Amino acid sequence: MEEIIKKAQKLLQENKPLLADDMLRKALKNYNDDELGIYASQLYALRGTCAFYMSNMENAIRSYWFAAQTAKILKNQLEYYSNYLFCLHYTNKISPEEIAQYAGLYGKMAEIEDVYSDYTPVNNKIKVAYISNDFREHAVANFVIPFLRDYDKNLFEVHVFCLNKADRMTEKFKQFNVIWHDVNDKAPGEIAEEIHANGIHILVDLGGHSAGGMGLMVMAYRPSPVQICGIGWLSTTGCDFVDYYLTDEFLGNKFSGLFSEKLIKLKNCFLCYEPIKEFPKINWELKDKITFGVFSNFDKITDEQLILWQEILLKVPDSKLILKDTTAIITRIEAMKQRAYALGIDNVEIRSASENYLEEYNEIDIAFDTYPYEGGTTLCEALYMGVPMICLRGGSHSRNIAASILHYVGKEELLADDE
């Protein structure tokens, strides 16, 4: 069974999720969970990853659920359950109320009785620590720079607990006036011990249930007297050991009911965008025909959205739609082509990721946002390139991030109240 897992992992590294999924499916079919033992959860989790690679979010949800149910070790249970909660945000079939309820179950699972209770008093400076898996080339990184660069050095001492392996963006982050801790190879308890030993007064998790929720597992030990979540996670964590959630007045005043945390409501948008990429020159020209565009992760595109966009195309003569993924995985591109074909969608061009994707905004007249999982970074990039993006209001905090951004930049005319 270990050999099957290794082969599947290798196939995923080679961007061959279909082959990996077929191998995993056969293994799960030929053995029951008792026979698979400790390997069952790994097989299910890898199938979840395969489904994610192929933008099949329904299968990803099911696979991570089974992975969490069959895991024998608490850390694995929590990791797979976080992945399950993360995937729930991609579907309209689960209500925000249900997601909050499921998050509360995670909070109960993650609770630890033997937690830290003695903390370092504040002397000269308040020690703030940020923990995340996204101190790298990632969408969340576009909203992190101000935290690491623009704080008051006379009042605060800033620490970074980096859960990811370093890339070129990580090295740039390290150049800021922060105390850096590489902890990607450490267990949650070890990281918590290091945080506590450094006398951190305020611990901020920027990831929530994304990337397996490692930051939350660390927070469960209560290594800091004040613990906050925000930026990279857009719903409640469901955890009593997370004291506060970072949001803004526009969202916080409307959607406070589904949070287990107290809300910190900033007067301006809680997302402070500073791009990690250099933007190309805007070279847009008025054209005879309208081109719509969606430059977003294909995981976020539901069949309901494809049908809606097709209806819009039919109402705008000679218009076309460009769908551009955030990956270059061939199977994802082919899967999207098959979905569009099955739904009878014409005049659509489907593209894979590319380094110069921002320049392609010059081909777009009007962009569409995804729903229910919206694109915060994608919206900021479109606006930065001078392209209006039409967004749909939602019924929860996580489904109104675009509404918050457009509200604070004074572009609420781009918000639609219904399909």
PAKE-598121 format. One line per field, with one value per residue (C-alpha): chain; x, y, z. Coordinates in Angstrom, 2 decimals, decimal comma. Layout:
% residues N
unit = A_...
u = X_...
v = Y_...
w = Z_...
//
This chain:
% residues 419
unit = A_A_A_A_A_A_A_A_A_A_A_A_A_A_A_A_A_A_A_A_A_A_A_A_A_A_A_A_A_A_A_A_A_A_A_A_A_A_A_A_A_A_A_A_A_A_A_A_A_A_A_A_A_A_A_A_A_A_A_A_A_A_A_A_A_A_A_A_A_A_A_A_A_A_A_A_A_A_A_A_A_A_A_A_A_A_A_A_A_A_A_A_A_A_A_A_A_A_A_A_A_A_A_A_A_A_A_A_A_A_A_A_A_A_A_A_A_A_A_A_A_A_A_A_A_A_A_A_A_A_A_A_A_A_A_A_A_A_A_A_A_A_A_A_A_A_A_A_A_A_A_A_A_A_A_A_A_A_A_A_A_A_A_A_A_A_A_A_A_A_A_A_A_A_A_A_A_A_A_A_A_A_A_A_A_A_A_A_A_A_A_A_A_A_A_A_A_A_A_A_A_A_A_A_A_A_A_A_A_A_A_A_A_A_A_A_A_A_A_A_A_A_A_A_A_A_A_A_A_A_A_A_A_A_A_A_A_A_A_A_A_A_A_A_A_A_A_A_A_A_A_A_A_A_A_A_A_A_A_A_A_A_A_A_A_A_A_A_A_A_A_A_A_A_A_A_A_A_A_A_A_A_A_A_A_A_A_A_A_A_A_A_A_A_A_A_A_A_A_A_A_A_A_A_A_A_A_A_A_A_A_A_A_A_A_A_A_A_A_A_A_A_A_A_A_A_A_A_A_A_A_A_A_A_A_A_A_A_A_A_A_A_A_A_A_A_A_A_A_A_A_A_A_A_A_A_A_A_A_A_A_A_A_A_A_A_A_A_A_A_A_A_A_A_A_A_A_A_A_A_A_A_A_A_A_A_A_A_A_A_A_A_A_A_A_A_A_A_A_A_A_A_A_A_A_A_A_A_A_A_A_A_A_A_A_A_A_A_A
u = 0,00_2,91_4,08_0,67_0,72_4,23_3,27_0,14_2,14_4,66_1,90_0,45_3,88_3,93_0,45_-1,23_-4,19_-6,37_-3,82_-3,26_-6,97_-7,56_-4,84_-6,23_-9,82_-8,86_-6,98_-9,99_-12,32_-10,27_-9,88_-12,24_-11,27_-10,34_-7,98_-6,44_-5,94_-3,82_-3,54_-7,25_-7,20_-4,11_-5,74_-8,91_-6,91_-4,89_-8,15_-9,25_-6,09_-6,69_-10,24_-8,91_-6,41_-9,27_-11,58_-14,10_-15,04_-17,91_-15,49_-12,93_-15,50_-16,45_-12,86_-11,66_-14,70_-13,84_-10,18_-11,09_-13,42_-10,85_-7,76_-6,36_-4,19_-5,75_-3,37_-4,43_-8,10_-7,79_-5,81_-8,28_-11,28_-9,81_-9,45_-13,09_-14,20_-12,11_-13,73_-17,25_-16,77_-16,71_-20,29_-23,73_-25,18_-23,98_-25,32_-23,11_-24,98_-24,04_-20,40_-20,27_-21,80_-19,23_-16,43_-17,67_-17,19_-13,57_-13,18_-14,30_-12,00_-8,97_-9,34_-6,39_-6,69_-3,02_-2,41_-0,10_-1,37_1,71_2,60_5,37_4,24_4,50_7,63_8,97_7,20_4,21_5,35_3,15_3,60_2,11_1,82_0,98_1,63_1,50_4,71_5,44_4,16_0,51_-2,62_-2,56_0,96_-0,53_-2,16_0,73_3,41_1,88_1,80_5,49_6,77_4,58_4,19_5,44_8,91_8,83_5,72_5,94_8,32_7,14_7,84_7,03_6,43_6,69_4,95_5,84_9,03_10,90_10,66_11,83_8,90_9,76_13,26_11,82_9,63_12,71_14,25_11,70_12,48_11,00_12,28_11,95_11,21_11,26_8,98_7,69_9,26_7,98_4,94_2,17_3,26_6,87_5,82_3,58_6,49_8,70_5,99_5,52_9,28_9,59_7,03_4,54_1,66_-0,54_-0,58_-2,22_-3,07_-3,37_-4,59_-7,45_-8,61_-6,64_-3,63_-4,68_-5,13_-1,70_-1,90_-5,10_-3,50_-0,75_-3,24_-5,02_-2,08_-2,85_0,82_-0,21_-2,71_-4,40_-5,10_-6,53_-7,45_-7,98_-6,88_-6,41_-9,56_-12,91_-15,27_-15,35_-12,74_-15,27_-12,55_-12,98_-9,20_-9,31_-10,33_-10,81_-11,46_-10,18_-12,78_-14,17_-17,28_-18,93_-18,83_-18,71_-21,89_-23,82_-22,43_-21,42_-23,90_-21,96_-18,68_-17,51_-14,83_-15,25_-14,96_-12,34_-14,07_-11,67_-13,05_-11,55_-11,39_-9,66_-7,73_-4,81_-3,68_-0,09_0,78_3,80_4,01_5,06_2,08_2,34_1,30_-2,42_-2,90_-6,65_-8,53_-12,23_-13,30_-16,28_-17,08_-17,26_-14,90_-15,75_-13,13_-12,69_-9,05_-9,66_-8,93_-11,10_-11,99_-14,19_-16,23_-19,51_-21,82_-24,41_-21,96_-21,10_-24,80_-25,29_-22,31_-23,63_-26,97_-25,11_-23,13_-26,36_-27,70_-24,58_-24,20_-20,87_-19,42_-17,03_-15,72_-12,14_-11,66_-8,10_-6,94_-4,36_-2,56_-1,05_-2,42_-3,58_-6,28_-7,94_-8,04_-9,48_-12,02_-13,21_-13,51_-15,64_-17,85_-18,39_-19,12_-21,59_-23,45_-23,64_-21,49_-20,13_-17,73_-15,60_-11,80_-10,15_-6,56_-4,06_-1,93_0,97_3,60_2,26_-1,39_-1,78_-1,05_-3,99_-6,33_-5,78_-7,92_-10,79_-13,59_-15,55_-14,51_-16,78_-16,16_-16,74_-19,38_-19,80_-15,99_-15,04_-11,69_-10,24_-6,83_-8,38_-10,70_-7,82_-5,75_-8,59_-9,21_-5,46_-5,45_-8,40_-10,91_-14,34_-15,35_-19,01_-19,55_-22,55_-23,59_-23,82_-25,44_-22,39_-19,05_-17,04_-19,42_-19,14_-15,40_-15,81_-18,63_-16,33_-13,53_-15,85_-17,55_-14,30_-12,92_-16,20_-17,24_-20,46_-22,08_-20,16_-22,13_-25,14_-27,89_-29,01_-28,09
v = 0,00_2,34_1,74_2,77_5,95_6,82_6,21_8,35_11,17_10,99_11,12_14,20_15,85_15,13_16,74_13,45_13,39_11,14_8,32_8,84_8,86_5,67_3,89_5,11_4,25_0,66_0,31_1,54_-0,72_-3,88_-3,51_-2,40_0,27_-2,30_-4,06_-0,76_0,28_3,39_3,74_4,30_7,97_8,65_7,10_9,13_12,32_11,76_11,24_14,59_16,15_14,49_15,85_19,30_19,05_18,20_20,95_18,34_19,91_17,54_14,59_16,58_17,22_13,55_12,34_14,64_13,72_10,02_10,82_12,59_9,78_7,01_8,78_7,13_10,06_13,29_15,52_13,79_13,97_17,72_18,26_16,37_17,94_21,40_20,47_19,35_22,69_24,56_22,68_23,36_27,02_26,07_24,81_26,38_23,11_23,80_26,88_29,30_28,22_24,58_25,48_27,39_24,39_22,01_24,42_24,26_20,48_21,05_23,43_20,68_18,12_20,43_21,46_20,60_20,44_20,93_24,42_27,28_29,69_31,72_34,51_37,07_40,53_43,47_45,50_47,83_46,41_44,27_41,11_40,21_36,96_35,95_32,27_31,11_28,61_31,43_33,41_32,51_33,17_32,83_34,97_35,69_37,13_40,16_41,19_40,43_42,96_45,90_43,83_43,02_46,36_49,20_48,54_50,99_49,71_51,69_49,91_46,43_43,55_41,37_37,65_35,41_31,68_30,33_26,99_26,76_25,89_28,94_30,33_33,64_35,51_34,04_35,42_38,88_38,69_37,84_41,20_43,10_44,10_40,94_37,99_34,95_31,39_28,55_25,92_23,96_20,72_20,96_19,48_21,79_21,30_22,17_25,33_26,33_25,84_28,10_30,79_30,67_30,70_33,90_35,61_36,40_38,56_38,46_35,52_36,02_33,06_34,11_30,76_29,34_26,05_26,46_24,20_21,73_24,25_23,91_27,40_26,43_23,25_25,43_27,88_25,01_24,94_28,58_29,69_33,36_35,23_36,89_34,91_36,25_34,83_36,65_37,60_34,09_32,56_34,19_32,40_31,48_28,98_27,52_27,44_28,89_29,26_31,86_35,07_37,48_37,56_40,44_42,04_45,49_47,47_46,84_43,06_42,83_44,81_42,52_39,05_38,76_36,01_33,05_33,71_32,04_34,75_38,39_40,61_43,31_45,71_48,03_51,30_50,58_47,33_44,59_43,61_45,93_44,97_45,43_43,23_40,96_41,05_43,94_45,07_45,52_48,62_49,01_48,85_48,59_49,71_50,05_47,13_46,35_43,16_42,61_40,10_38,83_37,15_35,00_34,76_32,56_29,17_26,67_25,07_28,10_27,78_25,92_24,67_27,20_30,00_28,63_28,53_32,10_33,39_31,64_33,44_36,76_35,90_35,19_38,61_40,46_40,03_38,63_38,52_35,85_34,56_33,78_31,38_31,33_28,96_29,64_26,36_24,76_21,28_19,88_17,66_20,69_22,50_19,45_18,93_22,53_22,14_19,03_20,81_23,78_21,48_19,40_22,55_23,74_26,82_28,30_31,16_30,39_30,23_28,20_28,94_27,58_29,68_31,72_34,06_37,05_36,52_40,10_41,39_39,35_41,64_44,05_41,65_41,82_44,40_43,09_40,45_38,16_37,16_33,59_32,54_31,34_31,27_34,76_36,00_38,72_38,80_38,29_41,27_43,47_42,45_43,20_46,63_47,32_46,62_48,95_46,19_46,32_43,08_42,23_40,59_39,03_39,84_36,84_35,87_35,44_37,00_34,73_35,37_39,17_39,82_41,37_43,53_44,86_45,66_47,40_49,31_50,75_51,67_53,36_50,97_49,49_49,89_46,71_44,75_42,69_41,78_38,70_36,62
w = 0,00_0,69_-2,87_-4,26_-2,17_-3,38_-7,02_-6,66_-5,08_-7,92_-10,52_-8,82_-8,87_-12,61_-12,94_-13,83_-11,43_-13,62_-13,50_-9,78_-9,03_-11,02_-9,04_-5,71_-6,65_-7,46_-4,16_-2,20_-4,18_-3,65_0,13_2,90_5,43_8,09_5,70_4,64_8,27_8,64_4,86_4,23_5,23_3,12_0,07_0,55_1,14_-2,03_-3,94_-2,55_-3,93_-7,30_-7,38_-6,51_-9,37_-11,73_-10,35_-9,19_-5,88_-5,10_-5,18_-3,19_-0,45_-0,25_-0,29_2,47_4,56_4,31_4,97_8,21_9,25_8,71_10,09_13,21_14,36_15,64_13,65_10,44_11,41_11,92_8,71_6,53_8,26_7,61_3,95_4,01_5,49_2,93_0,02_1,33_0,39_-3,30_-3,44_-3,15_-1,83_1,72_3,51_5,48_8,62_8,00_7,34_10,64_12,42_10,91_11,85_15,44_15,38_14,38_17,32_19,71_18,10_18,30_21,93_24,19_27,98_28,85_27,43_28,32_30,94_31,95_29,56_29,26_30,44_28,04_28,75_26,08_23,03_22,18_20,45_17,48_15,54_12,19_11,34_7,82_5,07_2,50_2,99_-0,62_-4,14_-3,24_-3,46_0,29_-0,02_-1,81_1,48_3,85_2,93_4,87_8,08_7,85_6,59_7,84_11,56_14,23_15,15_18,40_19,67_18,20_17,67_14,79_14,43_11,48_11,88_8,35_7,71_4,01_2,21_1,00_-2,52_-3,99_-2,41_0,99_0,65_-0,06_3,04_5,11_4,16_6,25_9,82_11,35_13,37_11,15_12,27_9,72_11,24_8,24_9,47_13,06_14,79_16,11_19,74_18,90_17,08_19,99_22,38_20,25_20,10_23,86_24,50_22,45_24,68_21,90_23,13_20,01_17,61_14,21_12,01_8,36_7,06_9,12_7,63_4,40_3,72_6,38_9,19_10,79_12,32_14,15_15,47_16,92_18,42_20,18_22,63_23,50_23,22_23,22_25,45_22,46_19,27_16,02_12,61_9,34_5,79_4,37_5,88_5,26_7,67_11,32_12,48_14,93_17,60_21,09_21,36_18,56_20,34_17,44_13,72_11,58_9,31_8,54_9,39_6,02_6,50_10,27_10,84_8,48_9,11_12,75_13,63_12,25_14,07_17,26_17,50_18,52_15,46_15,00_12,60_10,80_9,44_6,04_4,07_6,06_2,93_2,18_-1,32_-2,39_-5,38_-5,24_-9,04_-11,26_-13,31_-17,09_-18,96_-19,58_-23,34_-23,70_-26,81_-27,51_-29,70_-31,88_-29,96_-26,21_-24,59_-21,12_-18,96_-15,88_-14,78_-11,80_-10,32_-12,23_-8,87_-8,25_-11,44_-11,00_-13,74_-12,56_-13,28_-16,72_-17,61_-16,35_-18,33_-21,44_-20,99_-20,83_-23,97_-25,83_-24,86_-26,05_-29,83_-31,09_-27,57_-26,32_-23,01_-22,01_-19,08_-17,77_-15,03_-12,35_-13,13_-16,21_-15,48_-18,81_-17,29_-15,69_-19,02_-20,78_-18,00_-18,36_-22,12_-21,62_-19,07_-21,38_-24,32_-22,27_-21,26_-24,86_-24,32_-27,52_-28,19_-25,14_-25,12_-22,37_-21,40_-18,91_-16,57_-17,89_-16,50_-18,45_-17,53_-16,32_-19,84_-21,10_-19,17_-22,08_-24,14_-21,66_-21,62_-18,64_-16,10_-14,08_-10,47_-9,31_-6,79_-4,05_-3,66_-4,69_-5,93_-3,72_-5,38_-8,81_-8,28_-7,16_-10,18_-12,59_-11,06_-11,03_-14,79_-15,32_-16,04_-14,38_-12,69_-12,14_-8,74_-7,06_-3,49_-1,19_2,07_4,29_5,18_2,88_-0,01_0,20_0,05_-3,39_-2,06_0,67_-1,77_-4,24_-1,43_-0,12_-3,55_-4,48_-7,26_-5,91_-9,34_-10,24_-7,62_-8,73_-6,28_-8,21_-11,22
//
